[in-house]
Amino acid sequence: MSTLVRRWGATMMDNYGTPPLALVSGAGAVVVDETGREYVDLLGGIAVNALGHAHPAVVAAVSKQVATLGHVSNLFVAEPPVALAELLLALAGRPGRVFLANSGAEANEAAFKLSRLTGRRHVVATQGGFHGRTMGALALTGQPAKADPFRPLPGDVTHVPYGDVDALAEAVTDATAMVIVEPIQGENGVVVPPPGYLTAARRITAAHGTLLVLDEVQTGVGRTGHWFAHQAEGVEPDVVTLAKGLGGGLPLGACLAFGPAADLLTPGSHGTTFGGNPVSCAAALAVIATIANEGLLDHVTRIGARLRRGVEALGHPLVREVRGTGLLLGVVLDRPVAGAVSTALREAGFLVNPVQPGVLRLAPPLILTAAQADAFLAALPAALDAAPADTTVPAGATATLPGEAARPAEATATVPAEAATVSAPTPVSRTEAPA
């Protein structure tokens, strides 16, 4: 164990355990440990480092901004947060308003509070969904092992099976304030819903005047080959939450609201000290400009397809399937040995995430090269071969976190044909939520 790892273990709270590796530098999609050994980073800080490490555009933007104007609070106006809000709305292609925060959990907390200002209390979320670890975001999260130690949690929240349109339709009523759903469930093992699921969710929520909130914290900012994953389906949600890749490694979250929902927050109804600070916003502007100028959306689609095809072409008996889109991929295994495979890959010079005991998550920088992807594919068979053979995952189930029951491996519900047609959402009126 390195000195730095020992220091971590001696001083940091144990909520993460003690990581096995200490990193000291990085460039592009490569990081370096204390001994000088290099690793191809296929995790990207958990989908955060959209442009990799020490990207010149981000370094220049942050350096210039921190030398010009740092934190000013929400009591004054600065150029970078305004420019970022304008740009995010332009990428969404719709007029609206933006609340800037520091993280995905904060962005989802903002959406939760915003929904209360409709005068309704009931919320529908999905089983297996992950929306953060603050108390409100945790109430929305459909993972009992994470939530149970902290109950009672705020809110009247109903969790329905992800991808099940009939269950969603049954749960949503005229008393439902919002439905919150991820276009792809990242923390649940990169679970993809059936085609048309988001469209059906829009139809159902519109019929009841309910806000549709799409949590794009992990899928947004180009990770799936679109600026926002929901754009692939042509859905227009009322609210979109962002974070992770938005700041290019700096803490930044955003809650975008459209239509009547954009006017629900009023002065004094919500706030944050550090949210939307000029330095993080300058980084985000550099990230978005680089993605656009370097054609990275198309690159993500190509490299993601290359990785998927490459893993599938191995025909390895341990690999059940590859799911996901763009550069958010889950390699689903036949046994709960993702931890062992991850360790073998780390020893071979590749960093991946055993997001579930039976799933390896790949969320690399969007600048990952074809050569780096091919090197990973060349190393993967030996890592899979090294996995122990003494445990199995039942067919049709994804391995889970300790203390959790097995959850369905993927959403397979049939989407009704009428879901292809979506009526305009019923306007949301603003009322003060009861105390």
C-alpha positions as CSV (number, residue, x, y, z in Angstrom):
1,M,0.0,0.0,0.0
2,S,1.4,3.4,-1.0
3,T,2.0,6.2,1.5
4,L,-0.7,8.3,-0.1
5,V,-3.3,5.5,0.1
6,R,-2.4,5.0,3.8
7,R,-2.8,8.7,4.5
8,W,-6.3,8.5,2.8
9,G,-7.3,5.6,5.0
10,A,-6.1,7.4,8.1
11,T,-7.9,10.7,7.5
12,M,-10.9,10.3,5.2
13,M,-14.3,9.1,6.4
14,D,-14.9,5.6,5.3
15,N,-17.9,6.1,3.1
16,Y,-15.8,5.2,0.0
17,G,-13.6,2.6,1.6
18,T,-9.9,3.0,0.7
19,P,-9.3,3.1,-3.0
20,P,-6.5,0.8,-4.2
21,L,-4.7,3.2,-6.5
22,A,-3.3,6.8,-6.1
23,L,-3.2,8.9,-9.2
24,V,-0.9,11.9,-9.5
25,S,-1.3,13.2,-13.1
26,G,-3.2,12.7,-16.3
27,A,-3.3,13.8,-20.0
28,G,-6.0,13.0,-22.4
29,A,-7.4,9.6,-21.7
30,V,-4.3,8.5,-19.8
31,V,-3.6,8.8,-16.0
32,V,-0.4,8.1,-14.1
33,D,0.0,6.6,-10.7
34,E,2.6,7.3,-8.0
35,T,5.1,4.9,-9.5
36,G,4.9,6.5,-12.9
37,R,2.8,3.7,-14.4
38,E,0.3,4.8,-17.0
39,Y,-3.3,3.6,-17.4
40,V,-5.9,4.2,-20.1
41,D,-8.8,5.8,-18.3
42,L,-12.1,4.2,-19.4
43,L,-14.0,5.6,-16.5
44,G,-13.3,9.3,-16.9
45,G,-14.0,10.2,-13.2
46,I,-17.4,8.5,-13.6
47,A,-18.4,10.1,-16.8
48,V,-17.0,13.5,-15.7
49,N,-13.9,14.1,-17.7
50,A,-15.5,14.7,-21.0
51,L,-12.3,16.0,-22.6
52,G,-10.0,13.8,-20.5
53,H,-7.4,15.1,-18.2
54,A,-5.6,18.5,-18.6
55,H,-7.2,19.3,-21.9
56,P,-5.6,22.5,-23.2
57,A,-8.9,24.2,-23.8
58,V,-10.1,23.6,-20.3
59,V,-6.8,24.5,-18.7
60,A,-6.7,27.8,-20.7
61,A,-10.3,28.7,-19.9
62,V,-10.0,28.0,-16.2
63,S,-6.6,29.7,-15.9
64,K,-7.9,32.9,-17.6
65,Q,-11.1,33.0,-15.6
66,V,-9.5,32.4,-12.2
67,A,-7.0,35.1,-13.0
68,T,-9.8,37.5,-14.0
69,L,-12.8,36.9,-11.7
70,G,-13.4,34.0,-9.4
71,H,-16.4,33.6,-7.1
72,V,-18.9,36.5,-6.9
73,S,-22.0,34.7,-5.4
74,N,-25.5,35.0,-6.7
75,L,-25.7,38.6,-5.6
76,F,-24.0,39.8,-8.7
77,V,-24.0,39.0,-12.4
78,A,-20.9,37.6,-14.2
79,E,-20.5,36.7,-17.9
80,P,-19.7,33.0,-17.8
81,P,-22.8,31.7,-16.1
82,V,-25.0,33.8,-18.3
83,A,-23.2,32.6,-21.4
84,L,-23.5,29.0,-20.3
85,A,-27.2,29.3,-19.6
86,E,-27.7,30.8,-23.1
87,L,-25.7,28.0,-24.7
88,L,-27.4,25.2,-22.8
89,L,-30.8,26.5,-23.9
90,A,-29.5,26.8,-27.5
91,L,-28.3,23.2,-27.4
92,A,-31.8,22.2,-26.2
93,G,-33.3,24.1,-29.0
94,R,-36.0,25.6,-26.8
95,P,-36.6,28.8,-24.7
96,G,-36.4,28.3,-21.0
97,R,-34.5,29.1,-17.8
98,V,-31.5,27.6,-16.1
99,F,-30.6,27.1,-12.4
100,L,-26.8,26.4,-12.0
101,A,-25.6,24.2,-9.1
102,N,-22.5,22.2,-8.1
103,S,-23.5,18.6,-8.7
104,G,-26.1,16.3,-10.2
105,A,-27.7,15.7,-6.8
106,E,-28.2,19.5,-6.4
107,A,-29.7,19.7,-9.9
108,N,-32.1,17.0,-9.0
109,E,-32.9,18.6,-5.6
110,A,-33.8,21.8,-7.6
111,A,-36.1,19.8,-9.8
112,F,-37.7,18.2,-6.8
113,K,-38.4,21.6,-5.2
114,L,-39.5,23.1,-8.4
115,S,-42.2,20.3,-8.7
116,R,-43.5,21.2,-5.3
117,L,-44.3,24.7,-6.6
118,T,-47.0,23.2,-8.8
119,G,-49.0,22.7,-5.6
120,R,-48.8,18.9,-6.0
121,R,-46.8,16.5,-3.8
122,H,-46.8,13.0,-5.4
123,V,-43.7,12.0,-7.4
124,V,-43.1,9.0,-9.6
125,A,-39.5,7.6,-10.0
126,T,-38.2,4.3,-11.2
127,Q,-36.8,1.2,-9.5
128,G,-33.1,1.0,-9.9
129,G,-32.9,4.7,-10.7
130,F,-30.1,6.9,-9.2
131,H,-30.5,10.6,-8.7
132,G,-28.0,11.4,-5.9
133,R,-27.3,10.9,-2.2
134,T,-28.6,14.1,-0.6
135,M,-31.9,13.4,1.2
136,G,-34.3,14.6,-1.4
137,A,-32.3,13.0,-4.3
138,L,-32.0,9.8,-2.3
139,A,-35.8,9.8,-1.9
140,L,-36.0,9.7,-5.7
141,T,-33.4,7.0,-6.0
142,G,-34.9,3.6,-6.4
143,Q,-32.1,1.6,-4.8
144,P,-33.2,0.4,-1.3
145,A,-29.6,-0.5,-0.1
146,K,-28.7,3.2,-0.5
147,A,-32.0,4.6,0.8
148,D,-33.0,2.3,3.7
149,P,-30.5,3.4,6.3
150,F,-31.7,7.0,6.0
151,R,-35.5,6.5,6.2
152,P,-37.8,8.3,6.6
153,L,-37.0,10.2,3.5
154,P,-38.9,13.3,2.3
155,G,-41.7,13.3,-0.2
156,D,-44.5,11.0,-1.4
157,V,-42.5,9.0,-4.0
158,T,-43.7,5.9,-5.9
159,H,-41.1,3.8,-7.6
160,V,-42.2,1.8,-10.7
161,P,-40.3,-0.7,-12.8
162,Y,-38.0,1.0,-15.2
163,G,-39.2,0.7,-18.8
164,D,-42.7,-0.5,-17.9
165,V,-45.1,1.9,-19.6
166,D,-48.2,0.3,-18.1
167,A,-46.8,0.6,-14.6
168,L,-45.9,4.3,-15.2
169,A,-49.4,5.0,-16.6
170,E,-51.0,3.4,-13.5
171,A,-48.9,5.4,-11.1
172,V,-49.3,8.9,-12.5
173,T,-52.5,10.8,-11.6
174,D,-53.7,14.3,-11.6
175,A,-52.0,14.7,-8.2
176,T,-48.6,13.8,-9.5
177,A,-46.1,16.7,-9.5
178,M,-43.4,15.1,-11.5
179,V,-42.1,11.9,-13.1
180,I,-38.3,11.7,-13.0
181,V,-36.5,9.2,-15.1
182,E,-33.0,8.6,-16.6
183,P,-32.7,8.0,-20.4
184,I,-30.2,5.3,-19.4
185,Q,-29.8,4.0,-15.9
186,G,-26.1,4.4,-15.3
187,E,-25.6,3.3,-11.7
188,N,-28.0,0.4,-12.1
189,G,-25.7,-1.2,-14.6
190,V,-26.2,0.8,-17.8
191,V,-29.8,-0.3,-18.3
192,V,-31.5,0.9,-21.5
193,P,-35.3,1.2,-21.7
194,P,-37.3,-0.1,-24.6
195,P,-37.6,2.1,-27.7
196,G,-40.3,4.7,-27.2
197,Y,-40.3,4.6,-23.4
198,L,-39.4,8.3,-23.0
199,T,-42.1,9.2,-25.6
200,A,-44.6,7.2,-23.7
201,A,-43.6,9.0,-20.5
202,R,-44.1,12.3,-22.2
203,R,-47.6,11.3,-23.3
204,I,-48.6,10.0,-19.9
205,T,-47.3,13.1,-18.0
206,A,-48.8,15.5,-20.5
207,A,-52.2,13.9,-20.0
208,H,-52.1,14.7,-16.3
209,G,-50.3,18.1,-16.4
210,T,-47.4,16.4,-14.7
211,L,-43.8,17.6,-15.1
212,L,-41.5,15.2,-17.0
213,V,-38.0,15.5,-15.6
214,L,-35.2,13.8,-17.4
215,D,-32.1,13.1,-15.3
216,E,-29.3,13.5,-17.8
217,V,-26.5,13.9,-15.2
218,Q,-24.7,10.9,-16.7
219,T,-26.1,10.8,-20.2
220,G,-25.9,14.5,-21.1
221,V,-23.2,16.7,-22.7
222,G,-22.4,14.4,-25.6
223,R,-21.9,11.1,-23.9
224,T,-24.4,9.2,-26.0
225,G,-23.5,11.0,-29.3
226,H,-26.2,13.6,-28.8
227,W,-26.0,16.8,-26.7
228,F,-28.8,15.3,-24.6
229,A,-29.7,11.6,-24.8
230,H,-33.5,12.3,-25.0
231,Q,-32.9,14.2,-28.3
232,A,-32.5,10.8,-30.0
233,E,-36.2,10.2,-29.4
234,G,-37.4,13.7,-30.1
235,V,-38.9,14.1,-26.7
236,E,-39.4,17.5,-25.1
237,P,-39.3,17.2,-21.3
238,D,-40.3,20.0,-18.9
239,V,-37.0,19.8,-17.0
240,V,-33.6,18.4,-17.7
241,T,-30.9,18.0,-15.1
242,L,-27.2,17.9,-16.0
243,A,-23.8,17.6,-14.2
244,K,-20.8,15.2,-14.5
245,G,-19.3,16.0,-18.0
246,L,-20.6,19.5,-18.0
247,G,-17.8,21.0,-16.0
248,G,-15.0,19.0,-17.6
249,G,-13.7,18.0,-14.2
250,L,-14.9,21.0,-12.2
251,P,-18.0,20.8,-10.0
252,L,-21.0,22.0,-11.9
253,G,-24.7,21.0,-12.2
254,A,-27.6,22.5,-14.1
255,C,-31.4,22.3,-14.0
256,L,-33.0,23.4,-17.2
257,A,-36.7,24.1,-17.3
258,F,-39.0,24.9,-20.2
259,G,-42.4,26.2,-20.8
260,P,-44.5,27.1,-17.7
261,A,-42.1,25.1,-15.5
262,A,-39.4,27.7,-16.2
263,D,-41.2,30.3,-14.2
264,L,-42.0,28.2,-11.1
265,L,-38.9,29.3,-9.1
266,T,-39.2,32.9,-7.8
267,P,-36.8,35.1,-5.8
268,G,-36.0,33.4,-2.5
269,S,-37.5,30.0,-3.4
270,H,-34.1,28.3,-4.0
271,G,-30.4,29.1,-4.1
272,T,-26.8,28.1,-3.7
273,T,-23.6,29.9,-2.7
274,F,-21.2,28.3,-5.2
275,G,-23.5,27.2,-8.0
276,G,-22.7,28.7,-11.3
277,N,-19.4,30.1,-10.2
278,P,-17.5,31.8,-13.1
279,V,-14.5,29.4,-13.1
280,S,-16.6,26.2,-13.4
281,C,-18.8,27.9,-16.1
282,A,-15.7,28.9,-18.1
283,A,-14.7,25.3,-18.0
284,A,-18.1,24.2,-19.2
285,L,-18.0,26.7,-22.1
286,A,-14.7,25.3,-23.2
287,V,-16.0,21.7,-23.0
288,I,-19.0,22.5,-25.1
289,A,-17.0,24.5,-27.7
290,T,-14.5,21.7,-28.0
291,I,-17.1,19.0,-28.5
292,A,-18.7,21.1,-31.2
293,N,-15.6,22.3,-32.9
294,E,-13.9,18.9,-33.0
295,G,-16.9,16.9,-34.1
296,L,-16.9,14.8,-30.9
297,L,-20.6,13.8,-31.1
298,D,-19.9,11.8,-34.3
299,H,-16.6,10.6,-32.8
300,V,-18.5,9.3,-29.7
301,T,-20.9,7.4,-31.9
302,R,-18.0,5.8,-33.9
303,I,-15.8,4.9,-30.9
304,G,-18.8,3.6,-28.9
305,A,-19.8,1.3,-31.8
306,R,-16.2,0.2,-32.2
307,L,-16.1,-0.8,-28.5
308,R,-19.4,-2.6,-28.6
309,R,-18.6,-4.5,-31.8
310,G,-15.2,-5.4,-30.4
311,V,-16.5,-6.8,-27.2
312,E,-19.2,-8.7,-28.9
313,A,-16.8,-10.1,-31.5
314,L,-14.7,-11.7,-28.7
315,G,-17.5,-14.2,-28.3
316,H,-16.2,-14.8,-24.7
317,P,-18.4,-17.1,-22.7
318,L,-18.4,-14.8,-19.7
319,V,-19.9,-11.9,-21.6
320,R,-23.7,-12.0,-21.8
321,E,-24.2,-8.8,-23.7
322,V,-23.1,-5.2,-24.2
323,R,-25.7,-2.5,-23.5
324,G,-25.7,1.3,-23.6
325,T,-25.2,4.0,-26.2
326,G,-22.2,6.0,-27.4
327,L,-19.5,6.1,-24.7
328,L,-21.8,4.9,-21.9
329,L,-21.6,1.1,-22.1
330,G,-22.1,-1.8,-19.8
331,V,-20.5,-5.1,-20.3
332,V,-22.8,-7.6,-18.7
333,L,-21.2,-10.8,-17.3
334,D,-22.7,-14.2,-16.6
335,R,-21.3,-14.2,-13.1
336,P,-20.9,-11.5,-10.4
337,V,-17.1,-11.2,-11.0
338,A,-16.9,-7.6,-12.3
339,G,-14.7,-6.7,-9.4
340,A,-12.1,-9.4,-10.3
341,V,-12.2,-8.5,-14.0
342,S,-11.8,-4.8,-13.1
343,T,-8.7,-5.7,-11.0
344,A,-7.2,-7.7,-13.8
345,L,-7.8,-4.9,-16.2
346,R,-6.1,-2.4,-13.9
347,E,-3.1,-4.7,-13.6
348,A,-3.0,-4.6,-17.4
349,G,-3.2,-0.8,-17.5
350,F,-6.9,-0.1,-18.0
351,L,-9.3,1.5,-15.5
352,V,-13.0,0.5,-15.7
353,N,-15.8,0.5,-13.1
354,P,-17.5,-2.6,-11.7
355,V,-20.8,-0.6,-11.4
356,Q,-22.6,-3.8,-10.4
357,P,-21.0,-7.1,-9.4
358,G,-22.1,-8.5,-12.8
359,V,-21.5,-5.4,-14.9
360,L,-18.5,-3.4,-16.1
361,R,-19.2,0.2,-16.9
362,L,-17.2,2.1,-19.5
363,A,-17.6,5.9,-19.5
364,P,-14.3,7.1,-20.9
365,P,-13.4,10.6,-22.1
366,L,-15.1,11.5,-25.3
367,I,-11.7,12.0,-26.9
368,L,-10.8,8.3,-26.5
369,T,-8.9,7.2,-29.6
370,A,-9.4,4.2,-31.7
371,A,-6.0,2.9,-30.8
372,Q,-6.8,3.2,-27.1
373,A,-10.1,1.4,-27.6
374,D,-8.4,-1.4,-29.6
375,A,-5.8,-1.8,-26.8
376,F,-8.5,-2.3,-24.3
377,L,-10.2,-4.9,-26.5
378,A,-6.9,-6.7,-26.9
379,A,-6.5,-6.8,-23.1
380,L,-10.0,-7.8,-22.2
381,P,-10.0,-11.5,-23.0
382,A,-7.2,-12.3,-20.6
383,A,-8.9,-10.3,-17.8
384,L,-12.1,-12.2,-18.4
385,D,-10.2,-15.5,-18.4
386,A,-8.8,-14.6,-15.0
387,A,-12.2,-14.3,-13.4
388,P,-13.1,-16.9,-10.7
389,A,-15.7,-19.5,-11.7
390,D,-17.3,-20.3,-8.4
391,T,-20.4,-17.9,-8.5
392,T,-23.2,-17.3,-10.9
393,V,-25.8,-14.7,-11.6
394,P,-29.3,-16.0,-12.3
395,A,-30.4,-15.7,-15.9
396,G,-32.2,-12.4,-16.5
397,A,-30.8,-10.7,-13.4
398,T,-28.1,-8.2,-12.8
399,A,-25.8,-8.5,-9.8
400,T,-26.4,-5.9,-7.2
401,L,-24.7,-4.0,-4.5
402,P,-24.2,-5.7,-1.1
403,G,-27.4,-6.0,0.8
404,E,-29.6,-5.6,-2.3
405,A,-31.9,-8.1,-3.9
406,A,-31.2,-8.9,-7.6
407,R,-32.9,-6.5,-10.0
408,P,-34.0,-7.1,-13.6
409,A,-31.1,-6.9,-15.9
410,E,-32.8,-4.7,-18.5
411,A,-36.1,-3.1,-19.2
412,T,-38.2,-5.2,-21.6
413,A,-41.7,-3.8,-21.3
414,T,-43.6,-3.3,-24.5
415,V,-44.3,0.3,-25.4
416,P,-47.8,0.9,-26.8
417,A,-48.0,2.0,-30.4
418,E,-49.9,5.1,-29.5
419,A,-46.8,6.3,-27.6
420,A,-45.4,7.5,-30.9
421,T,-47.8,10.4,-30.8
422,V,-47.3,12.9,-28.0
423,S,-49.7,15.7,-27.2
424,A,-48.4,19.0,-26.0
425,P,-48.1,19.0,-22.2
426,T,-50.8,20.6,-20.1
427,P,-49.6,23.9,-18.7
428,V,-48.4,23.8,-15.2
429,S,-49.8,26.5,-12.8
430,R,-47.7,27.8,-10.0
431,T,-49.2,27.7,-6.5
432,E,-47.5,27.8,-3.1
433,A,-47.0,24.2,-1.9
434,P,-48.7,23.6,1.5
435,A,-46.5,23.7,4.5
